[in-house]
Amino acid sequence: MAGSAISCANHPAAGPNGGHGYHNLGGGVVTKLVPNPAITAAEAAQAKVNACLDAGTSFRLEAGAGAGKTYSLVAALKKVIAEQGRSLVQSGQRVACITFTEVARDEIAVEIEEHPAILVETIHAFSWGFMAPFQSALRKLLPELERRATEISEAGGVGEKAVTYDLGFFRIDEDRVSLGHDDIPALMAKLLSLEKFKRLLTQQFPVLFIDEYQDTDRDFMSAIDEHFFKGKGGPMVGLFGDHWQTIYRSEYELAQYSVEAIDKGSNFRSAQPIVDVLNRLRPELHQVVSDPDFPGEARFYHANAYVGERTKSAHSKEDLPPKLARTARINLMARLEAEGWAPEKTKVLMLTHSALAAEQGYPGIAEVFKGRNEQFVKREDPVVELLTETVEPMCVAYVDGNYGEMFEFFGAGPAIHCHADKIAWRADMDQLLKLREEGSIGQVIDHLKRTSRPALTSRIIKKEDALKALHDQPIPEDMKSLQRHANLREVPYVEITEVAKFVEGFTPFATQHSVKGAEFENVLVVLGGGWNHYNWPQLLELLETKAVTAKNSKAYYRSRNLFYVSISRPMKRLAVLATQTLSETALRSVTHLFGSEGVEEIPLEKLA
């Protein structure tokens, strides 16, 4: 493949930095053209990616926050399409692009106009699509899955049963074995260790791109490293991601993959003061912005001045009392707004949904998806998706008398041929409104089963059928997805209304987990106690002392990554509020990151 230069005009330079390749200097008169530093850095990284593509050499692109990782991935795909697209299609081959979420899959597919030479799928869809025809091999490998050994043995073995994958939980009966979600990448990893299947995969997919490699199943990634990077043969593999943005998994450090590492040292999102903080936090991946002179700010506020009684629970030590912490946040936000922070362009990033949910009005849903917040924040759960994207806007349109809009969300024509049809529609919608205010999510689902206004999706129907098939017996422990569905049915429906407001951006609140990849003009990050996975004073101390040990390393990297994701969201203004007592060591760390002029102690009267 011939190398191709990146297009400055088309590079996604969202935020304050702009996307121009050059700056004009000279008070309105073009006197000098100055290269755009971020574009120059992006071009350098893309040139290295292109060189790897030309040579058929595997690589890992490390794109920090705001660097334009997806742009680089799409640019690489377009290069392959331009130079090999026709020959790939003619030979029955495709480039496989594995994504972490269905949302990312859809976005990338649109960017490449769903070219037939490219297959964009999630890891589960891609792996199952490849594995499904090899039933004999799957039956042989299944007993090797340690997590399934007991169940398979108790069922008398796999035998000649059909191996299927539909609902995502493991079940074995007389006729078939239904695989769980976690079984798919584990089995794919085992298949890749066999030369026959490694060769077959390479024949079908000579190029393999993995988006968000740091969040991709570790067994699968280990197999890629062992059998493709270190072994002979296999497709050319391109990894795209950022190991500092690993917040969904339990492994946070960079895996040592045997491929060329390419750093993308640009930031198209944030103003220079914010990027300065990021560079001090992560000096090994230095970023440059498009316009160093674009105004911005990054400040850190702490509450050490408070000398009253603080929290002493196991997971919340030395924090302000809850009411006082809330007051501190509200007062600081009022001050920032007085200084020019427009409320409609500001996000307050809390640490978890546990604190946020109670304030926003959906504690039950947060509890159901505890540890899997992205499933409802990103509407990946089918029930949350249908209720927030279709049912809620239908109800709002109905109440407002916008019946045409209501039927647009319904997805079909009115189908009203007589007065009786109109009466039936009104009765069903009135009942839905009543259940929306007084009933549970399960009661609304049951109502939609009867009326099909709107109809349940196939994914919800499968879960409902699976519940029914149990005949009120306890849900097996390994059917965690089904248990979540059952628990979700019991939650008051009014919480869905609040979630819909949250995910549609009608509220200023969000959590770090929900905004990975997002950006806002202004961001206030609130660091506090109350969460067993994150200890912010300890993180700040370790950033200063570097005393990371085997015992504290996981907690350190987990907290560091979430902190990095949080403070890298704003385009123009960043403020961090810490409500726990910070030691002198922690304060030195904060001063190093934000500068002495960027650190401020909240006066006691501000907390009254």
C-alpha positions, 0 to 999 in steps of 0.5 A: 500500500502506498502511504497517504497523508492525513487530511487536515481539513477533515480531522476531527478537531472538536473543541476549542482547537479547531481543525485547520492545518495552519494558523494565520498570524497578523491581526486580520492580515495573513502575514505568516502561516504557522503549522498546527501542532496537533495536526502535525503530531497526528500526521506523524502518527498516521504516517507510522500507521500507514508504514505498518499497513504498507509493510503488513506489520502489526502495530499498537496505536496509543491515542490519549484522551482527545487525540482522535483515536476513532479518526485514526482507525477510520483513516486506516480502514479507508486506506485499505479500502482505497488500495485493496477494497476491490481485490478483497471483495473479489477474493471473498476476503474482508478486513475485520474491525472488532469494536467494544460496543454496538454503538462504536460498531454503528459509528464506524460502519457509517464512516466507511459507508458499510463497505463490503470489504470491511466487517465491523462487529463486536467481539461476541458477534465476530467470534460467534460468526466465525466459530458457529460452523465448527460444531465438532471443534466447539463440542471438543473444546467446551469441556476445557472451559474450567468454569463449565466443567462441572455443569457439563459433567453433571449433564453427562457431557456434550456428546453430539449436542448442538452448540448455540448462542442466543440469550447469553447465559449458559445452559445445557439440556438434552438437545443443545448447549447454550453458551454464555457471553463470557464463553464466546471470547474464551472459546475463540481464544482456544480456537486460535491456538489451533493451526487449522483455525488460525489459518482459516481466520487468516484466509478470511480476514488478512487484516484485523483491527481491534478498537479499544484493545485495552477493554477487549477480553484478556483471554482473546487478546492473550491469544492474539499476542501469543499466536499472531504477534509472537507466532508465525502467520496470522493476519496483520493486526492493528490495535487502537486504544489507550490503556490509561482509559481502561475503566471497565475491566479489572486489568489496568496496566499496559499488556506487553504486546510484541508489536510496534508501539505508536503514540499519537501525541495530539489533543484536539479537545482541550485548551492548553491549561487542561492539556498541561495537567494531562501532560504532567500526569502522563509525561510519557505521552506528551500531547500538543494542542492546535492553538496554545493561546486559546483561553482555558483554565484548570483549577483544583479546590479542596476542603482542608479548612473544615475542622468539624467532624468528618466521615469515618466509615470503611469506605468514606474516611475524612470526608465532609458530612454528606449535606456539607459536601453537597453544599460545597459543590453547590456553592462552588458551582454558583461561583463558577457560573458567576465567573462565566461557566454557562450551566447549559454547557457544564457537566458535573462528573460524580464518581459513581451512580450510587451517590448520583442516583439518589439525587437524580431519582433512579437508585433502583436502576443503579442498583440493578446495574451495579458494576455495569453502569454503561448498560443503562447509561449507554442504553445497551440494555434492551429494556432501557433502550426501548423505554427511554428511546421509544416509550418515553418520547411516545408518552410525552408526545401523546400528553402534548397532543402531538400525535404525528410525533407519537406515531413517528416514535411508534415507527408505523402509521396510525392504523386508525380506520374507524372510531373504535380504533381511536378509542382503543389507542387512547385507552391503551395510551391512558393505561400506559400513562397510569402505569408510567406513574404508578406501576413497575417496569415489569407492569409496563412490559406486560402492558406492551406485551398485550398492546404492542404499542409499541411492540417489545423487541426480540431481545426483550421477548427472549428474556421474557420467554426465558423467565417464563420457561423457569416456571417461577423456579429460582433463576440459576446463579450463572444466569446473571443477565436474566437475574438483572432483567428480573430485578429490573422488572421490579423497579418503579417505572418512574425511575426510567423517566429520570434515566431518560432525562439523564441520558438525553442530557437534560441534567447537568450530572453524569459519571465518569463511566458514562462519559468515556469518549464524551466531551463538554465545554466545562467540567467540574469533577467531584472527588469524594469518599464512599466508594470502596474501589476509589481512594482519591487521597491515596491516589494523589499521594502515590502520584507524588511518592511513586510508592506503588506496590503489588498490594496497592497497584490495582487500586492505584491504576484503577483510580488513576485511569478514572481520574484521567478519563474525568479530567480529560473531558472538558474543552475549555474549563476544568475544576476539581473539587476534593471533599476529603482531607488531603495530606501534605503529600497529596497537596504537593501532588495537586500543586505539581499537576495544577500549579500553585496558582491553580490550587485553592482551599475553600474558605470555611464560610463557603461551607456554612 
